[in-house]
Amino acid sequence: MPTILSEFVKQRRRVNKLTQEDLAYKAGVGLRFIRDLEQGKASLRLDKVNQVLGLFGHEAGPIRKPNKPDEPTS
């Protein structure tokens, strides 16, 4: 199932006129990883995702969601 991340990577790859093979080589990851990433696989290694995103000047990481009224703050 496509995700925001998978669509972003696919779009950036196409804008930069890269094949999936080119992207895998430049990012230092396997072709299967790029295919899984672009298909929206639910479980991927964050370090490898960041290797790919780094080529486009981006990085993935945790984001803070607003606390619900009954949750403690950290």
Residue pairs with C-beta under 8 A, 6 or more apart in sequence:
1 40
2 39
2 40
3 40
5 37
5 40
5 49
5 60
6 37
6 38
6 39
6 40
8 58
9 23
9 34
9 37
9 38
9 52
9 53
9 56
10 38
12 56
13 19
13 20
13 23
13 38
16 56
18 26
20 31
20 34
20 35
20 38
21 31
23 34
23 52
23 55
24 30
24 31
24 33
24 34
26 55
27 34
27 48
27 51
27 52
27 54
27 55
28 51
29 48
29 51
29 52
33 44
33 48
33 52
34 52
36 44
37 44
37 49
37 52
46 60
46 61
49 60
50 59
50 60
53 59
53 60
67 73
